[in-house]
Amino acid sequence: MLGRQQRGSFLQEALIIAGLFAAQCVLGFYVVFVNRILAMGANPLFLIAITGSTTAIVLLPFAIAFERKKWPKKVTSSLMAQIVMISVGGVCIFQVLMLMGIEKTSPAVASAMPNLAPGFIFIIAACLRFEKFEKNCKYSKAKIVGTLVCLSGAITMSFLQTPPPTSPELNKPPQLSENSNNNGYYDWILGCFYLLAGVIVLSCNAVLQAATMVNFPAPLSLCTITSMMGSIFTVILLFLINGTIDIGSPRISITIIGEICIMGGVVVGACIAFQAWCVSKKGPVLVSIFSPIQTVCSTILSAILYGQMIGLGSSAGIVLMFCGLYAVLWAKNNETLDESTDDVMPISDVEKPLLS
């Protein structure tokens, strides 16, 4: 009997490790896929609307099967307001900023930037007194240092990268080539700021989501609702801006739209559901440890499929961001272990459901 339990526990551990690795590889491929769709002229708002609604449809059965008993019996006005803000911030604003950033930078940089989120979440939560902060605590100091290292990595990645030209420069006059390089560098910096702004929005949204889950402790259900509401809000915004609901480019066929639904909704939705299950089993720190794999996969795939290479400056920045991320996660993990040893249970750990 004991041998069976040990074998089952080992298989579950192996499934979680292999699944998290595969999920990050899939997400890395998705970032590269989105980059090419945007290069074809796709409207970012249309992408957000179609992937958000597909993700909600995919997650709905899981939410009903696993979380129906956790749904609140009464939806208060404050809870509804929180859900609306999460939908607008986490689905609309965050994804618009990220897609604009992907379009102007590269998949590798875009997948690296979200590694700033754990540090930002800690700072925001500490300022709002959701997260404890002690000046003399080594773990609090480690979180601050890790966040600063992440920020230095983001700055290094933004300003030391020389973006590759988007078109051949061999037959262009020197003046036009120089202007094109200047515009490319400006777009690169602007794209990095879009990504940084998106991560800040994501971090604020994460703290709000954690506060919402106190009264609505069902992450898959919350993700389903906010994805669908965010999709609806995005469709309304798309219609107000363009006067029509259109993909944005005649080059994108119905087949490609189907691929967007499958990749952005079904596959990514399945990865989100699996990561949520892993968080419930092993906690958010283990899930977060695998997040740099997405950046590595995006970098490799971009280089192999499309010849998009990142320079030494961006590589150094990404390494700094990984170091800062693991410093924050190390502090968080050891802080949690100390709390469990002292039998102290925190009232609300805003980072726990959201570091994945």
Secondary structure, DSSP 4 states (H G I P E B T S, - for coil): -HHHHHHHHHHHHHHHHHHHHHHHHHHHHHHHHHHHHHHTT--HHHHHHHHHHHHHHHHHHHHHHHHGGGS-SS--HHHHHHHHHHIIIIIIIHHHHHHHHHHHS-HHHHHHGGGGHHHHHHHHHHHTTSS---TT-HHHHHHHHHHHHHHHHHHHHHHS--PPPSS--TTS-HHHHHHHHHHHHHHHHHHHHHHHHHHHHHHHHHHHHHHHTTT---HHHHHHHHHHHHHHHHHHHHHHHHSS---S-TT--HHHHHHHIIIIIIIHHHHHHHHHHHHHHH-HHHHHHTTHHHHHHHHHHHHHHH-----HHHHHHHHHHHHHHHHHHHHHHHHHHHHHHTT---S--TTTTT--
